[in-house]
Amino acid sequence: MLTAFGAVVVSLMMIFYALEQRSSWYTLAFAVACIASSAYGWLAGTWPFGIVEGVWAIIAFRKWWNLYQTRTTHTEAS
C-alpha cells in the first residue's frame, strides 16, 4: 500500500510539474504533491528523500505564492 501511494504521488508530481506553465494552480498542486511525497519518504524510512521533497514543497509553494500575489496585484490595479 505504501509503495502504491509513493508511486501515485511521485507520478502526480511529474504531471503537475510538466503542466506548471499552463496555470499557477498546477504549481500549487505540485507543492501539495511534494508534501505527499515527503510524507511517503518519511513513512518509508528514507528520511533524506523526505527532507528533499519537503524542501521542494517549500520552494514550489513560495513560487505559487509569488505568482498568486503578482496576479492579485495586477487584478487590483486594473
mmCIF file of the N, C-alpha and C atoms, coordinates in Angstrom:
data_MODEL
# 
_entry.id   MODEL 
# 
loop_
_atom_site.group_PDB 
_atom_site.id 
_atom_site.type_symbol 
_atom_site.label_atom_id 
_atom_site.label_alt_id 
_atom_site.label_comp_id 
_atom_site.label_asym_id 
_atom_site.label_entity_id 
_atom_site.label_seq_id 
_atom_site.pdbx_PDB_ins_code 
_atom_site.Cartn_x 
_atom_site.Cartn_y 
_atom_site.Cartn_z 
_atom_site.occupancy 
_atom_site.B_iso_or_equiv 
_atom_site.pdbx_formal_charge 
_atom_site.auth_seq_id 
_atom_site.auth_comp_id 
_atom_site.auth_asym_id 
_atom_site.auth_atom_id 
_atom_site.pdbx_PDB_model_num 
ATOM 1   N N  . MET A 1 1  ? 0.828  -1.194 0.000   1.00 0.00 ? 1  MET A N  1 
ATOM 2   C CA . MET A 1 1  ? 0.000  0.000  0.000   1.00 0.00 ? 1  MET A CA 1 
ATOM 3   C C  . MET A 1 1  ? 0.875  1.261  0.000   1.00 0.00 ? 1  MET A C  1 
ATOM 4   N N  . LEU A 1 2  ? 1.921  1.255  0.815   1.00 0.00 ? 2  LEU A N  1 
ATOM 5   C CA . LEU A 1 2  ? 2.818  2.408  0.890   1.00 0.00 ? 2  LEU A CA 1 
ATOM 6   C C  . LEU A 1 2  ? 3.530  2.635  -0.445  1.00 0.00 ? 2  LEU A C  1 
ATOM 7   N N  . THR A 1 3  ? 3.948  1.554  -1.084  1.00 0.00 ? 3  THR A N  1 
ATOM 8   C CA . THR A 1 3  ? 4.628  1.673  -2.380  1.00 0.00 ? 3  THR A CA 1 
ATOM 9   C C  . THR A 1 3  ? 3.692  2.255  -3.432  1.00 0.00 ? 3  THR A C  1 
ATOM 10  N N  . ALA A 1 4  ? 2.443  1.827  -3.431  1.00 0.00 ? 4  ALA A N  1 
ATOM 11  C CA . ALA A 1 4  ? 1.462  2.365  -4.383  1.00 0.00 ? 4  ALA A CA 1 
ATOM 12  C C  . ALA A 1 4  ? 1.245  3.856  -4.132  1.00 0.00 ? 4  ALA A C  1 
ATOM 13  N N  . PHE A 1 5  ? 1.140  4.246  -2.854  1.00 0.00 ? 5  PHE A N  1 
ATOM 14  C CA . PHE A 1 5  ? 0.996  5.657  -2.509  1.00 0.00 ? 5  PHE A CA 1 
ATOM 15  C C  . PHE A 1 5  ? 2.175  6.460  -3.048  1.00 0.00 ? 5  PHE A C  1 
ATOM 16  N N  . GLY A 1 6  ? 3.393  5.959  -2.822  1.00 0.00 ? 6  GLY A N  1 
ATOM 17  C CA . GLY A 1 6  ? 4.592  6.639  -3.308  1.00 0.00 ? 6  GLY A CA 1 
ATOM 18  C C  . GLY A 1 6  ? 4.607  6.769  -4.815  1.00 0.00 ? 6  GLY A C  1 
ATOM 19  N N  . ALA A 1 7  ? 4.228  5.714  -5.516  1.00 0.00 ? 7  ALA A N  1 
ATOM 20  C CA . ALA A 1 7  ? 4.206  5.752  -6.980  1.00 0.00 ? 7  ALA A CA 1 
ATOM 21  C C  . ALA A 1 7  ? 3.196  6.770  -7.492  1.00 0.00 ? 7  ALA A C  1 
ATOM 22  N N  . VAL A 1 8  ? 2.040  6.829  -6.853  1.00 0.00 ? 8  VAL A N  1 
ATOM 23  C CA . VAL A 1 8  ? 1.000  7.773  -7.275  1.00 0.00 ? 8  VAL A CA 1 
ATOM 24  C C  . VAL A 1 8  ? 1.448  9.215  -7.050  1.00 0.00 ? 8  VAL A C  1 
ATOM 25  N N  . VAL A 1 9  ? 1.971  9.521  -5.849  1.00 0.00 ? 9  VAL A N  1 
ATOM 26  C CA . VAL A 1 9  ? 2.322  10.916 -5.573  1.00 0.00 ? 9  VAL A CA 1 
ATOM 27  C C  . VAL A 1 9  ? 3.518  11.380 -6.401  1.00 0.00 ? 9  VAL A C  1 
ATOM 28  N N  . VAL A 1 10 ? 4.479  10.521 -6.651  1.00 0.00 ? 10 VAL A N  1 
ATOM 29  C CA . VAL A 1 10 ? 5.615  10.910 -7.491  1.00 0.00 ? 10 VAL A CA 1 
ATOM 30  C C  . VAL A 1 10 ? 5.152  11.110 -8.937  1.00 0.00 ? 10 VAL A C  1 
ATOM 31  N N  . SER A 1 11 ? 4.225  10.270 -9.395  1.00 0.00 ? 11 SER A N  1 
ATOM 32  C CA . SER A 1 11 ? 3.668  10.452 -10.742 1.00 0.00 ? 11 SER A CA 1 
ATOM 33  C C  . SER A 1 11 ? 2.911  11.774 -10.839 1.00 0.00 ? 11 SER A C  1 
ATOM 34  N N  . LEU A 1 12 ? 2.124  12.091 -9.816  1.00 0.00 ? 12 LEU A N  1 
ATOM 35  C CA . LEU A 1 12 ? 1.401  13.362 -9.807  1.00 0.00 ? 12 LEU A CA 1 
ATOM 36  C C  . LEU A 1 12 ? 2.372  14.542 -9.804  1.00 0.00 ? 12 LEU A C  1 
ATOM 37  N N  . MET A 1 13 ? 3.467  14.419 -9.059  1.00 0.00 ? 13 MET A N  1 
ATOM 38  C CA . MET A 1 13 ? 4.483  15.477 -9.065  1.00 0.00 ? 13 MET A CA 1 
ATOM 39  C C  . MET A 1 13 ? 4.973  15.738 -10.484 1.00 0.00 ? 13 MET A C  1 
ATOM 40  N N  . MET A 1 14 ? 5.295  14.672 -11.203 1.00 0.00 ? 14 MET A N  1 
ATOM 41  C CA . MET A 1 14 ? 5.809  14.835 -12.566 1.00 0.00 ? 14 MET A CA 1 
ATOM 42  C C  . MET A 1 14 ? 4.767  15.470 -13.477 1.00 0.00 ? 14 MET A C  1 
ATOM 43  N N  . ILE A 1 15 ? 3.524  15.034 -13.358 1.00 0.00 ? 15 ILE A N  1 
ATOM 44  C CA . ILE A 1 15 ? 2.454  15.587 -14.197 1.00 0.00 ? 15 ILE A CA 1 
ATOM 45  C C  . ILE A 1 15 ? 2.262  17.071 -13.911 1.00 0.00 ? 15 ILE A C  1 
ATOM 46  N N  . PHE A 1 16 ? 2.142  17.420 -12.631 1.00 0.00 ? 16 PHE A N  1 
ATOM 47  C CA . PHE A 1 16 ? 1.910  18.822 -12.274 1.00 0.00 ? 16 PHE A CA 1 
ATOM 48  C C  . PHE A 1 16 ? 3.105  19.701 -12.631 1.00 0.00 ? 16 PHE A C  1 
ATOM 49  N N  . TYR A 1 17 ? 4.306  19.168 -12.493 1.00 0.00 ? 17 TYR A N  1 
ATOM 50  C CA . TYR A 1 17 ? 5.498  19.924 -12.875 1.00 0.00 ? 17 TYR A CA 1 
ATOM 51  C C  . TYR A 1 17 ? 5.473  20.220 -14.375 1.00 0.00 ? 17 TYR A C  1 
ATOM 52  N N  . ALA A 1 18 ? 5.083  19.229 -15.159 1.00 0.00 ? 18 ALA A N  1 
ATOM 53  C CA . ALA A 1 18 ? 5.024  19.412 -16.614 1.00 0.00 ? 18 ALA A CA 1 
ATOM 54  C C  . ALA A 1 18 ? 3.953  20.429 -17.021 1.00 0.00 ? 18 ALA A C  1 
ATOM 55  N N  . LEU A 1 19 ? 2.907  20.574 -16.209 1.00 0.00 ? 19 LEU A N  1 
ATOM 56  C CA . LEU A 1 19 ? 1.792  21.473 -16.537 1.00 0.00 ? 19 LEU A CA 1 
ATOM 57  C C  . LEU A 1 19 ? 1.914  22.855 -15.905 1.00 0.00 ? 19 LEU A C  1 
ATOM 58  N N  . GLU A 1 20 ? 2.982  23.112 -15.161 1.00 0.00 ? 20 GLU A N  1 
ATOM 59  C CA . GLU A 1 20 ? 3.122  24.385 -14.437 1.00 0.00 ? 20 GLU A CA 1 
ATOM 60  C C  . GLU A 1 20 ? 2.967  25.618 -15.321 1.00 0.00 ? 20 GLU A C  1 
ATOM 61  N N  . GLN A 1 21 ? 3.402  25.546 -16.554 1.00 0.00 ? 21 GLN A N  1 
ATOM 62  C CA . GLN A 1 21 ? 3.339  26.716 -17.433 1.00 0.00 ? 21 GLN A CA 1 
ATOM 63  C C  . GLN A 1 21 ? 1.910  27.085 -17.821 1.00 0.00 ? 21 GLN A C  1 
ATOM 64  N N  . ARG A 1 22 ? 0.990  26.147 -17.677 1.00 0.00 ? 22 ARG A N  1 
ATOM 65  C CA . ARG A 1 22 ? -0.402 26.384 -18.072 1.00 0.00 ? 22 ARG A CA 1 
ATOM 66  C C  . ARG A 1 22 ? -1.177 27.203 -17.047 1.00 0.00 ? 22 ARG A C  1 
ATOM 67  N N  . SER A 1 23 ? -0.862 27.016 -15.773 1.00 0.00 ? 23 SER A N  1 
ATOM 68  C CA . SER A 1 23 ? -1.597 27.718 -14.726 1.00 0.00 ? 23 SER A CA 1 
ATOM 69  C C  . SER A 1 23 ? -0.799 27.670 -13.431 1.00 0.00 ? 23 SER A C  1 
ATOM 70  N N  . SER A 1 24 ? -0.907 28.745 -12.664 1.00 0.00 ? 24 SER A N  1 
ATOM 71  C CA . SER A 1 24 ? -0.211 28.757 -11.367 1.00 0.00 ? 24 SER A CA 1 
ATOM 72  C C  . SER A 1 24 ? -0.814 27.734 -10.410 1.00 0.00 ? 24 SER A C  1 
ATOM 73  N N  . TRP A 1 25 ? -2.039 27.301 -10.678 1.00 0.00 ? 25 TRP A N  1 
ATOM 74  C CA . TRP A 1 25 ? -2.672 26.296 -9.811  1.00 0.00 ? 25 TRP A CA 1 
ATOM 75  C C  . TRP A 1 25 ? -1.967 24.947 -9.929  1.00 0.00 ? 25 TRP A C  1 
ATOM 76  N N  . TYR A 1 26 ? -1.345 24.672 -11.068 1.00 0.00 ? 26 TYR A N  1 
ATOM 77  C CA . TYR A 1 26 ? -0.556 23.450 -11.195 1.00 0.00 ? 26 TYR A CA 1 
ATOM 78  C C  . TYR A 1 26 ? 0.701  23.540 -10.320 1.00 0.00 ? 26 TYR A C  1 
ATOM 79  N N  . THR A 1 27 ? 1.208  24.739 -10.138 1.00 0.00 ? 27 THR A N  1 
ATOM 80  C CA . THR A 1 27 ? 2.349  24.923 -9.238  1.00 0.00 ? 27 THR A CA 1 
ATOM 81  C C  . THR A 1 27 ? 1.933  24.595 -7.808  1.00 0.00 ? 27 THR A C  1 
ATOM 82  N N  . LEU A 1 28 ? 0.751  25.046 -7.414  1.00 0.00 ? 28 LEU A N  1 
ATOM 83  C CA . LEU A 1 28 ? 0.244  24.710 -6.081  1.00 0.00 ? 28 LEU A CA 1 
ATOM 84  C C  . LEU A 1 28 ? 0.009  23.206 -5.961  1.00 0.00 ? 28 LEU A C  1 
ATOM 85  N N  . ALA A 1 29 ? -0.550 22.596 -6.989  1.00 0.00 ? 29 ALA A N  1 
ATOM 86  C CA . ALA A 1 29 ? -0.769 21.145 -6.973  1.00 0.00 ? 29 ALA A CA 1 
ATOM 87  C C  . ALA A 1 29 ? 0.565  20.411 -6.870  1.00 0.00 ? 29 ALA A C  1 
ATOM 88  N N  . PHE A 1 30 ? 1.589  20.918 -7.551  1.00 0.00 ? 30 PHE A N  1 
ATOM 89  C CA . PHE A 1 30 ? 2.924  20.333 -7.452  1.00 0.00 ? 30 PHE A CA 1 
ATOM 90  C C  . PHE A 1 30 ? 3.441  20.418 -6.016  1.00 0.00 ? 30 PHE A C  1 
ATOM 91  N N  . ALA A 1 31 ? 3.223  21.556 -5.367  1.00 0.00 ? 31 ALA A N  1 
ATOM 92  C CA . ALA A 1 31 ? 3.660  21.719 -3.972  1.00 0.00 ? 31 ALA A CA 1 
ATOM 93  C C  . ALA A 1 31 ? 2.967  20.712 -3.058  1.00 0.00 ? 31 ALA A C  1 
ATOM 94  N N  . VAL A 1 32 ? 1.674  20.527 -3.260  1.00 0.00 ? 32 VAL A N  1 
ATOM 95  C CA . VAL A 1 32 ? 0.919  19.569 -2.440  1.00 0.00 ? 32 VAL A CA 1 
ATOM 96  C C  . VAL A 1 32 ? 1.420  18.143 -2.698  1.00 0.00 ? 32 VAL A C  1 
ATOM 97  N N  . ALA A 1 33 ? 1.688  17.827 -3.964  1.00 0.00 ? 33 ALA A N  1 
ATOM 98  C CA . ALA A 1 33 ? 2.220  16.501 -4.294  1.00 0.00 ? 33 ALA A CA 1 
ATOM 99  C C  . ALA A 1 33 ? 3.603  16.304 -3.673  1.00 0.00 ? 33 ALA A C  1 
ATOM 100 N N  . CYS A 1 34 ? 4.400  17.372 -3.595  1.00 0.00 ? 34 CYS A N  1 
ATOM 101 C CA . CYS A 1 34 ? 5.711  17.287 -2.943  1.00 0.00 ? 34 CYS A CA 1 
ATOM 102 C C  . CYS A 1 34 ? 5.559  17.002 -1.453  1.00 0.00 ? 34 CYS A C  1 
ATOM 103 N N  . ILE A 1 35 ? 4.562  17.612 -0.827  1.00 0.00 ? 35 ILE A N  1 
ATOM 104 C CA . ILE A 1 35 ? 4.304  17.343 0.595   1.00 0.00 ? 35 ILE A CA 1 
ATOM 105 C C  . ILE A 1 35 ? 3.939  15.873 0.779   1.00 0.00 ? 35 ILE A C  1 
ATOM 106 N N  . ALA A 1 36 ? 3.063  15.373 -0.088  1.00 0.00 ? 36 ALA A N  1 
ATOM 107 C CA . ALA A 1 36 ? 2.675  13.965 -0.006  1.00 0.00 ? 36 ALA A CA 1 
ATOM 108 C C  . ALA A 1 36 ? 3.867  13.057 -0.259  1.00 0.00 ? 36 ALA A C  1 
ATOM 109 N N  . SER A 1 37 ? 4.715  13.434 -1.198  1.00 0.00 ? 37 SER A N  1 
ATOM 110 C CA . SER A 1 37 ? 5.909  12.652 -1.482  1.00 0.00 ? 37 SER A CA 1 
ATOM 111 C C  . SER A 1 37 ? 6.883  12.669 -0.305  1.00 0.00 ? 37 SER A C  1 
ATOM 112 N N  . SER A 1 38 ? 6.972  13.814 0.353   1.00 0.00 ? 38 SER A N  1 
ATOM 113 C CA . SER A 1 38 ? 7.806  13.909 1.552   1.00 0.00 ? 38 SER A CA 1 
ATOM 114 C C  . SER A 1 38 ? 7.270  12.985 2.643   1.00 0.00 ? 38 SER A C  1 
ATOM 115 N N  . ALA A 1 39 ? 5.953  12.981 2.808   1.00 0.00 ? 39 ALA A N  1 
ATOM 116 C CA . ALA A 1 39 ? 5.337  12.085 3.793   1.00 0.00 ? 39 ALA A CA 1 
ATOM 117 C C  . ALA A 1 39 ? 5.651  10.630 3.456   1.00 0.00 ? 39 ALA A C  1 
ATOM 118 N N  . TYR A 1 40 ? 5.577  10.301 2.173   1.00 0.00 ? 40 TYR A N  1 
ATOM 119 C CA . TYR A 1 40 ? 5.934  8.948  1.748   1.00 0.00 ? 40 TYR A CA 1 
ATOM 120 C C  . TYR A 1 40 ? 7.372  8.615  2.138   1.00 0.00 ? 40 TYR A C  1 
ATOM 121 N N  . GLY A 1 41 ? 8.284  9.562  1.885   1.00 0.00 ? 41 GLY A N  1 
ATOM 122 C CA . GLY A 1 41 ? 9.692  9.325  2.231   1.00 0.00 ? 41 GLY A CA 1 
ATOM 123 C C  . GLY A 1 41 ? 9.875  9.046  3.708   1.00 0.00 ? 41 GLY A C  1 
ATOM 124 N N  . TRP A 1 42 ? 9.219  9.829  4.551   1.00 0.00 ? 42 TRP A N  1 
ATOM 125 C CA . TRP A 1 42 ? 9.331  9.611  5.995   1.00 0.00 ? 42 TRP A CA 1 
ATOM 126 C C  . TRP A 1 42 ? 8.703  8.283  6.402   1.00 0.00 ? 42 TRP A C  1 
ATOM 127 N N  . LEU A 1 43 ? 7.536  7.966  5.843   1.00 0.00 ? 43 LEU A N  1 
ATOM 128 C CA . LEU A 1 43 ? 6.861  6.713  6.194   1.00 0.00 ? 43 LEU A CA 1 
ATOM 129 C C  . LEU A 1 43 ? 7.644  5.492  5.725   1.00 0.00 ? 43 LEU A C  1 
ATOM 130 N N  . ALA A 1 44 ? 8.333  5.639  4.602   1.00 0.00 ? 44 ALA A N  1 
ATOM 131 C CA . ALA A 1 44 ? 9.120  4.536  4.057   1.00 0.00 ? 44 ALA A CA 1 
ATOM 132 C C  . ALA A 1 44 ? 10.477 4.396  4.745   1.00 0.00 ? 44 ALA A C  1 
ATOM 133 N N  . GLY A 1 45 ? 10.799 5.341  5.623   1.00 0.00 ? 45 GLY A N  1 
ATOM 134 C CA . GLY A 1 45 ? 12.075 5.277  6.336   1.00 0.00 ? 45 GLY A CA 1 
ATOM 135 C C  . GLY A 1 45 ? 13.248 5.840  5.544   1.00 0.00 ? 45 GLY A C  1 
ATOM 136 N N  . THR A 1 46 ? 12.962 6.562  4.489   1.00 0.00 ? 46 THR A N  1 
ATOM 137 C CA . THR A 1 46 ? 14.020 7.181  3.688   1.00 0.00 ? 46 THR A CA 1 
ATOM 138 C C  . THR A 1 46 ? 14.002 8.685  3.968   1.00 0.00 ? 46 THR A C  1 
ATOM 139 N N  . TRP A 1 47 ? 14.475 9.034  5.154   1.00 0.00 ? 47 TRP A N  1 
ATOM 140 C CA . TRP A 1 47 ? 14.397 10.420 5.604   1.00 0.00 ? 47 TRP A CA 1 
ATOM 141 C C  . TRP A 1 47 ? 15.115 11.408 4.685   1.00 0.00 ? 47 TRP A C  1 
ATOM 142 N N  . PRO A 1 48 ? 16.242 11.053 4.014   1.00 0.00 ? 48 PRO A N  1 
ATOM 143 C CA . PRO A 1 48 ? 16.826 12.052 3.097   1.00 0.00 ? 48 PRO A CA 1 
ATOM 144 C C  . PRO A 1 48 ? 15.846 12.429 1.973   1.00 0.00 ? 48 PRO A C  1 
ATOM 145 N N  . PHE A 1 49 ? 15.121 11.450 1.444   1.00 0.00 ? 49 PHE A N  1 
ATOM 146 C CA . PHE A 1 49 ? 14.117 11.710 0.422   1.00 0.00 ? 49 PHE A CA 1 
ATOM 147 C C  . PHE A 1 49 ? 13.008 12.594 0.993   1.00 0.00 ? 49 PHE A C  1 
ATOM 148 N N  . GLY A 1 50 ? 12.593 12.295 2.200   1.00 0.00 ? 50 GLY A N  1 
ATOM 149 C CA . GLY A 1 50 ? 11.563 13.095 2.859   1.00 0.00 ? 50 GLY A CA 1 
ATOM 150 C C  . GLY A 1 50 ? 11.980 14.538 3.040   1.00 0.00 ? 50 GLY A C  1 
ATOM 151 N N  . ILE A 1 51 ? 13.228 14.756 3.408   1.00 0.00 ? 51 ILE A N  1 
ATOM 152 C CA . ILE A 1 51 ? 13.736 16.125 3.589   1.00 0.00 ? 51 ILE A CA 1 
ATOM 153 C C  . ILE A 1 51 ? 13.784 16.869 2.256   1.00 0.00 ? 51 ILE A C  1 
ATOM 154 N N  . VAL A 1 52 ? 14.346 16.219 1.241   1.00 0.00 ? 52 VAL A N  1 
ATOM 155 C CA . VAL A 1 52 ? 14.479 16.873 -0.068  1.00 0.00 ? 52 VAL A CA 1 
ATOM 156 C C  . VAL A 1 52 ? 13.103 17.219 -0.638  1.00 0.00 ? 52 VAL A C  1 
ATOM 157 N N  . GLU A 1 53 ? 12.160 16.313 -0.536  1.00 0.00 ? 53 GLU A N  1 
ATOM 158 C CA . GLU A 1 53 ? 10.814 16.589 -1.047  1.00 0.00 ? 53 GLU A CA 1 
ATOM 159 C C  . GLU A 1 53 ? 10.138 17.690 -0.236  1.00 0.00 ? 53 GLU A C  1 
ATOM 160 N N  . GLY A 1 54 ? 10.418 17.752 1.056   1.00 0.00 ? 54 GLY A N  1 
ATOM 161 C CA . GLY A 1 54 ? 9.890  18.843 1.873   1.00 0.00 ? 54 GLY A CA 1 
ATOM 162 C C  . GLY A 1 54 ? 10.433 20.192 1.437   1.00 0.00 ? 54 GLY A C  1 
ATOM 163 N N  . VAL A 1 55 ? 11.710 20.223 1.116   1.00 0.00 ? 55 VAL A N  1 
ATOM 164 C CA . VAL A 1 55 ? 12.321 21.462 0.615   1.00 0.00 ? 55 VAL A CA 1 
ATOM 165 C C  . VAL A 1 55 ? 11.694 21.854 -0.723  1.00 0.00 ? 55 VAL A C  1 
ATOM 166 N N  . TRP A 1 56 ? 11.498 20.866 -1.620  1.00 0.00 ? 56 TRP A N  1 
ATOM 167 C CA . TRP A 1 56 ? 10.857 21.154 -2.903  1.00 0.00 ? 56 TRP A CA 1 
ATOM 168 C C  . TRP A 1 56 ? 9.446  21.692 -2.696  1.00 0.00 ? 56 TRP A C  1 
ATOM 169 N N  . ALA A 1 57 ? 8.744  21.166 -1.698  1.00 0.00 ? 57 ALA A N  1 
ATOM 170 C CA . ALA A 1 57 ? 7.395  21.657 -1.408  1.00 0.00 ? 57 ALA A CA 1 
ATOM 171 C C  . ALA A 1 57 ? 7.431  23.126 -1.011  1.00 0.00 ? 57 ALA A C  1 
ATOM 172 N N  . ILE A 1 58 ? 8.385  23.497 -0.180  1.00 0.00 ? 58 ILE A N  1 
ATOM 173 C CA . ILE A 1 58 ? 8.518  24.893 0.247   1.00 0.00 ? 58 ILE A CA 1 
ATOM 174 C C  . ILE A 1 58 ? 8.836  25.787 -0.948  1.00 0.00 ? 58 ILE A C  1 
ATOM 175 N N  . ILE A 1 59 ? 9.771  25.352 -1.784  1.00 0.00 ? 59 ILE A N  1 
ATOM 176 C CA . ILE A 1 59 ? 10.140 26.124 -2.972  1.00 0.00 ? 59 ILE A CA 1 
ATOM 177 C C  . ILE A 1 59 ? 8.933  26.295 -3.892  1.00 0.00 ? 59 ILE A C  1 
ATOM 178 N N  . ALA A 1 60 ? 8.201  25.216 -4.140  1.00 0.00 ? 60 ALA A N  1 
ATOM 179 C CA . ALA A 1 60 ? 7.041  25.277 -5.035  1.00 0.00 ? 60 ALA A CA 1 
ATOM 180 C C  . ALA A 1 60 ? 5.937  26.150 -4.448  1.00 0.00 ? 60 ALA A C  1 
ATOM 181 N N  . PHE A 1 61 ? 5.720  26.041 -3.146  1.00 0.00 ? 61 PHE A N  1 
ATOM 182 C CA . PHE A 1 61 ? 4.688  26.868 -2.524  1.00 0.00 ? 61 PHE A CA 1 
ATOM 183 C C  . PHE A 1 61 ? 5.055  28.350 -2.620  1.00 0.00 ? 61 PHE A C  1 
ATOM 184 N N  . ARG A 1 62 ? 6.312  28.678 -2.364  1.00 0.00 ? 62 ARG A N  1 
ATOM 185 C CA . ARG A 1 62 ? 6.748  30.082 -2.482  1.00 0.00 ? 62 ARG A CA 1 
ATOM 186 C C  . ARG A 1 62 ? 6.605  30.575 -3.916  1.00 0.00 ? 62 ARG A C  1 
ATOM 187 N N  . LYS A 1 63 ? 6.924  29.726 -4.897  1.00 0.00 ? 63 LYS A N  1 
ATOM 188 C CA . LYS A 1 63 ? 6.766  30.099 -6.302  1.00 0.00 ? 63 LYS A CA 1 
ATOM 189 C C  . LYS A 1 63 ? 5.295  30.379 -6.589  1.00 0.00 ? 63 LYS A C  1 
ATOM 190 N N  . TRP A 1 64 ? 4.398  29.488 -6.122  1.00 0.00 ? 64 TRP A N  1 
ATOM 191 C CA . TRP A 1 64 ? 2.972  29.701 -6.337  1.00 0.00 ? 64 TRP A CA 1 
ATOM 192 C C  . TRP A 1 64 ? 2.510  30.991 -5.646  1.00 0.00 ? 64 TRP A C  1 
ATOM 193 N N  . TRP A 1 65 ? 2.958  31.202 -4.417  1.00 0.00 ? 65 TRP A N  1 
ATOM 194 C CA . TRP A 1 65 ? 2.541  32.392 -3.670  1.00 0.00 ? 65 TRP A CA 1 
ATOM 195 C C  . TRP A 1 65 ? 2.963  33.667 -4.401  1.00 0.00 ? 65 TRP A C  1 
ATOM 196 N N  . ASN A 1 66 ? 4.177  33.704 -4.915  1.00 0.00 ? 66 ASN A N  1 
ATOM 197 C CA . ASN A 1 66 ? 4.651  34.863 -5.667  1.00 0.00 ? 66 ASN A CA 1 
ATOM 198 C C  . ASN A 1 66 ? 3.829  35.070 -6.939  1.00 0.00 ? 66 ASN A C  1 
ATOM 199 N N  . LEU A 1 67 ? 3.521  33.999 -7.640  1.00 0.00 ? 67 LEU A N  1 
ATOM 200 C CA . LEU A 1 67 ? 2.673  34.104 -8.832  1.00 0.00 ? 67 LEU A CA 1 
ATOM 201 C C  . LEU A 1 67 ? 1.282  34.596 -8.461  1.00 0.00 ? 67 LEU A C  1 
ATOM 202 N N  . TYR A 1 68 ? 0.737  34.075 -7.378  1.00 0.00 ? 68 TYR A N  1 
ATOM 203 C CA . TYR A 1 68 ? -0.595 34.468 -6.916  1.00 0.00 ? 68 TYR A CA 1 
ATOM 204 C C  . TYR A 1 68 ? -0.616 35.943 -6.527  1.00 0.00 ? 68 TYR A C  1 
ATOM 205 N N  . GLN A 1 69 ? 0.390  36.397 -5.789  1.00 0.00 ? 69 GLN A N  1 
ATOM 206 C CA . GLN A 1 69 ? 0.468  37.791 -5.380  1.00 0.00 ? 69 GLN A CA 1 
ATOM 207 C C  . GLN A 1 69 ? 0.614  38.711 -6.588  1.00 0.00 ? 69 GLN A C  1 
ATOM 208 N N  . THR A 1 70 ? 1.412  38.318 -7.544  1.00 0.00 ? 70 THR A N  1 
ATOM 209 C CA . THR A 1 70 ? 1.596  39.116 -8.758  1.00 0.00 ? 70 THR A CA 1 
ATOM 210 C C  . THR A 1 70 ? 0.270  39.238 -9.510  1.00 0.00 ? 70 THR A C  1 
ATOM 211 N N  . ARG A 1 71 ? -0.434 38.122 -9.632  1.00 0.00 ? 71 ARG A N  1 
ATOM 212 C CA . ARG A 1 71 ? -1.720 38.135 -10.338 1.00 0.00 ? 71 ARG A CA 1 
ATOM 213 C C  . ARG A 1 71 ? -2.744 38.966 -9.574  1.00 0.00 ? 71 ARG A C  1 
ATOM 214 N N  . THR A 1 72 ? -2.773 38.856 -8.248  1.00 0.00 ? 72 THR A N  1 
ATOM 215 C CA . THR A 1 72 ? -3.712 39.618 -7.423  1.00 0.00 ? 72 THR A CA 1 
ATOM 216 C C  . THR A 1 72 ? -3.411 41.105 -7.503  1.00 0.00 ? 72 THR A C  1 
ATOM 217 N N  . THR A 1 73 ? -2.143 41.466 -7.470  1.00 0.00 ? 73 THR A N  1 
ATOM 218 C CA . THR A 1 73 ? -1.737 42.875 -7.538  1.00 0.00 ? 73 THR A CA 1 
ATOM 219 C C  . THR A 1 73 ? -2.134 43.469 -8.884  1.00 0.00 ? 73 THR A C  1 
ATOM 220 N N  . HIS A 1 74 ? -1.925 42.723 -9.968  1.00 0.00 ? 74 HIS A N  1 
ATOM 221 C CA . HIS A 1 74 ? -2.293 43.213 -11.297 1.00 0.00 ? 74 HIS A CA 1 
ATOM 222 C C  . HIS A 1 74 ? -3.809 43.340 -11.440 1.00 0.00 ? 74 HIS A C  1 
ATOM 223 N N  . THR A 1 75 ? -4.552 42.447 -10.815 1.00 0.00 ? 75 THR A N  1 
ATOM 224 C CA . THR A 1 75 ? -6.007 42.495 -10.889 1.00 0.00 ? 75 THR A CA 1 
ATOM 225 C C  . THR A 1 75 ? -6.541 43.694 -10.129 1.00 0.00 ? 75 THR A C  1 
ATOM 226 N N  . GLU A 1 76 ? -5.969 43.985 -8.941  1.00 0.00 ? 76 GLU A N  1 
ATOM 227 C CA . GLU A 1 76 ? -6.407 45.118 -8.149  1.00 0.00 ? 76 GLU A CA 1 
ATOM 228 C C  . GLU A 1 76 ? -6.060 46.442 -8.820  1.00 0.00 ? 76 GLU A C  1 
ATOM 229 N N  . ALA A 1 77 ? -4.956 46.484 -9.536  1.00 0.00 ? 77 ALA A N  1 
ATOM 230 C CA . ALA A 1 77 ? -4.525 47.722 -10.183 1.00 0.00 ? 77 ALA A CA 1 
ATOM 231 C C  . ALA A 1 77 ? -5.414 48.068 -11.381 1.00 0.00 ? 77 ALA A C  1 
ATOM 232 N N  . SER A 1 78 ? -6.080 47.077 -11.932 1.00 0.00 ? 78 SER A N  1 
ATOM 233 C CA . SER A 1 78 ? -6.924 47.318 -13.120 1.00 0.00 ? 78 SER A CA 1 
ATOM 234 C C  . SER A 1 78 ? -8.207 48.020 -12.794 1.00 0.00 ? 78 SER A C  1 
# 
